[in-house]
Amino acid sequence: MKKLISILLTLLLVLAFAGCGAANTDSNPESSAPDLTNVECNIYGIAGPTGVGLANLMEKAEKGEGALKYNIALAANNDEIIAKLKNGEADIAAVATNLASVLYNNPDVDIQVLAVNTLGVLNVVAKGYEIDSIDDLKGLTVYSTGQGANPEYIINDVLKNNNLEVGKDVKVEFVAQPTELVAKMANPKAEKVVVIAPQPVATNITVKVPTAKIAIDLNDEWEKAHDEQLTMGCVVVRKEFAENNADAIAAFLKEYKASIEKTNSDVEATAANCEKYKIIAPAAVAKKAIPNCNIVYQDGNDMKTNLSAYLKFLFDLNPKSVGGKLPADDFYYGVK
């Protein structure tokens, strides 16, 4: 009888230790985390603010330290990104938010927006004028790019919300290329010039023309008049890739968010990566431009709230600017 009791006690102890071992294994999240290092993820960006958030992730990928097998590159222009999304070469891409809406409405491309990465990037830059507020633009001629596109719509809205009428109170003349804004500012014969330029062009002007200075951030002006934030850049994903790789998307978003957080906390290192990967060059310009680029990370409901409001703003002015109609709820990844 004593022997039987001894055997039973021994069995109970064995089972108890086995149970503890199982509990310890289950409590360790790493034990059940899938190995994603062989999941290939092709990402494309474009030079400028929408690509800045990728800079630190590109360094991580180059070192082979990413959670996924990242292939990250810059495209020459939006047309190249559109083509790569269409043919499946690109899984994820950093683009302008209105282009994301246009792509969503394109029957040949099935995409969702993962996160907003850039707020407003337009700045008033002045030479020879003391510009402290939008009201100081009254009676002046202002040069800008983006006629019939986002910059024009934002400029008109900011002026309107400051009780200034385009053509009557402020004359806005549009040029074809941002480089023309630099040339106008750098012209030694022009002692007084005001332009509205996107980053990093605005910063580049102040580097080339020491007497020029960034006077106003239009992102700040937008937020004075609107409840939602101005959302100009985002990352999108091919819906098929997202549906087949939910764990990979979660891993990417975690690393992308960290990359953006480093963008704002370690500007010097990010600027060096921007030069290295030709997102903004040289590093000296990138270092000055990044704090003015309004790089953010927004996903989920915050993304939907701000982005849907901005797309509605664009749609009301020009439906074609967002692809003819506003995206449905399935445009916003992870939002139900």
N, C-alpha and C positions, 0 to 999 in steps of 0.2 A: 504493500500500500504506500509506504514511504517512497519507494522507488517510482511508483506511478505519479505521485504528487510532484516529485522532483522533475520528472520528464515533462509534466504539464507546465510547471513553472518555467522551465527552460524554453519551451515552445512559445509561451506568452512573451518572454523577454525578446526572443528572436523576432516575433511579429511586431513587437513594440518598436524595436530598433529599425526594422524594415519600414514601418510607417513613418518614423521620423525622417528617414532618408528620403522617402518619397515626398514628404512635405517640404523638405529643404530644396529639392530639385524643382518642385512646382513654384516655389516662391522666388526663384531666380528667373527674372524675365529674359535673361540672355539665353537660357537653356531652350526656350521655345521660339526665340527670334529667328526668322528665316535668314539663311545666308543669301544675300542679294548681290554679292560681289561679281557674279557672272551675268547679271541682268544688264544688258547693253542699253544705254539711254543716250540718244543723240539729241543734243541741245544746240540751238542756234540763237545768237543774239545779233545786235547791230551796234555799231559804234555810237557812243553818246549815252545820255542818262539811263535809258531803258536797259542798257547792257552793263551798267556799273555794278549792279547787284550780283552779277555772275563772276566778277573779277576774282574774289577770294575763293570761290568754289572751283574756278579754273585752276588755280594754284594747287588746291587740294587734289583735284583730279590728276594733274600732271605728276604729282608725287605718288599717285596710286593709293591715296588715303581715303577716297570716297566710299560711301556705302554701296554705290553702284559702279558699274563699268561705264563711266562717263566719257562721252566724246563731245567736247564743247568747242564750238568754233563761231567766228563772226561771219555773217553773210554780207555781201557787198551792198545790198539794198533790200527793200521790202519785197520786191518782185521775186528775188531769189528765195526768201523765206517762204513766201506763198507757194512757190513751185515745190519746195522741199516738203512742205506739209501735205500738199496734194499727192505727191508720189510716195509718201511714207518715209522719206529720208530723215525728216525731222520728227522727233517724238514730242519735244517741248521747244517752245520758242518765246523769246522776249520781244514784244511788239507794242505799238501804240494801242491804247484801249479802243479807239474807234475802228482800227484795223481788225482787232479781235472780233468786234461786232460784225464787220463786213464779212470776215471769214466764216463766222457762224451762219450767216445768211447765204453763203455760197454753197450750192448743192454738191459741189465737188470736194468740199472740205468739211469734215465733221470734228469740230473742236469744242473744248470747254476752257473757261478761264480759271486758272488755279489760284492766282494771287495778284493783287495790285502791287507794283514795285516802285512807282514814281508818281508823285503829285505834280504840281505846277512847276514848269521849268523856264518860264518867261520872265525877263527882267527889263526894267527901264534903265538904260545906260545913257548918261549925259556927259557932254563936254562943253564947258563954257556957260552952263546954266546951273543954278542952284535949284534942284528939284527935290522937294521934301515930301510932296504929296501929289496925288493924281490931279488935284485942282491946279497945280503949278504947270500942267501941260496946256492949259487954256491959252489959245492964241498961237500955239506952236505947230510946226510941222514935225511929225514923227515918222520915222522910217521903220519898216518891219518886213518880215517874210510871212508866207502862209496865207496869201489871199485866197478866199474861198475854202479855207480849211480851219483847223482848230485854232491857230493863233488869231486869225481875224475874228472868229466868234468870241473868243475870250477877251480880246482887246475891246471889242464893241460893248460887251457886257460890263466890263469894269468901268468904262467911260460912262455908260448909261447909268450905272449905280452911283456914280459921282456927279450926276446931273450935267454931263457933258455930251454934246451931240457931235458925232463924227461928221466932218465936212463943214460944220458951222463953228463949233468951238475948238475942235482939234482936227487938223488935217492929217490923215494917215496915208502915206505913200508906200506902196509895196514894191519890193524888189524880188527878183527871182531866186537868188541864192543868198544864204547867210554870209558868204564871203564878201558880198557887196556891202553889207553893213559894216564889216571891218574896214573895207576900203574907204567908205564915207567918213568914218571916224578918224582914220589915219591920214586923211587928206590934210596937209598942212595949211591949205588955203581956207579950209572950213573951221573957223574959230568956235562956232557954236553948232552943235549937232545933238539930236536926241534920237535914239533908236530903241526899239523893243526887240530884244534878241533872246533866243533860247540858249540854255547852257549846253555845252561849254563855250559857245561863241561869245556870250556876254563877258565871261571871265577872260577869254583870249583877247578881247578888245582892250580890257584894262591893262593887260600885260604889254600889248603892243603900243598902247597910247596912255602914258602915265597920267595925263590930265583928265582922262575919262574915269568915271566911277559908276558903280552900280548904285542906283538911287532908290529903286523900288522893286520889290519882289511881288509879281502879280498873283502869286499863290496866296500871299497874305491878304491882298485886296479881295480876292475871290472869297476867302473864308469870312471876311467881314460882312458879305452880302448873302451868303448861302449857308444853309444848315449843314449840307454835306460837303465833303472835301473834293477838291479838284483832282481827278484821277486820270493821268495822261499815259501811264505805262503799265504793262502787266506781263505775266507769263501765261501762255496757253498750252494745252496738251491735246494731242489727237485723242479723241474719245475712245477709239479702239484700244490704244495703248493703255489708257487709264483703266478701262474695264478689265483688261487682261493682267494688269500689274498694280493692283491696289497697294500692296506692301511697298513696292518700289516708289510709287507716287508719295506715300507717307514719308519714306526715307528721304526722297528728294526735297520735299517741302521743309523738312526739319533742317537739312543741310543748307538749303537756300536761305531760310530765315536766319541761320547762323552767319552765313556769308554777308547778308545785308546788315545784321547787327554789327559785324566787324567793320563794315563800310563806314558806319557812323561813329564807332568807338576808336578805330585805328585808321584815321584818314591817311596818314603817311604811308603805311603799308599797302593800303588799298590803292593809293595813287601810283605807287610803284608797280602794282599789278596791272593797273589800267594802262600804263605805258607799255609794260611787257607784252600785254595781249592786245594792244592797239585799240583799246576802247576809248580812252582819252589820252592824248599825248601832247607835249611831254608831261612827265610826272609833276613838274612844278605847276603847270596849268591845272592838271587834275586835282592836285592838293588844294588849290584855291577854289576850284569849281565844285567839288563834291559837296561841301556844306551848303551850297546854293541849289543843288539838284533835287532836294526834297526826296531822297531815297527812303522808301518805307517797305514794310511787309504787312499786307492786309489780306486775310483770307476769310472764309466763312461769311457770316452775316454782315460784318463790317465792310468787307469787300462788296457784297451785293448792295448794301444800302448806299454807299458812296458812288459806286460805278453805275448802278442803274439810274441814279439821279443825273449823273453827268451825261450818260447816253441819251436820256430823255431830253436834256437841255440841247444836245446836238440835233436830235431828231426833230424837235420843234422848229429849229432853224433851217435844217436841210436834211430830210430823210435819207438822201443818198450818202451822207457822211457816215451813216451807221449801217449801210447795206439795205436801206429801204424800209426796214421795220425793226422794232425793238426786239432784242433776244428774249426768248421764253426763260422760265426759271431753270431749265436744265443747262443753260449756258454757264451757270455758276456752280463750279465743282464743290461737292461736299455740302451744298445747301439744300435743304428739303422744304 
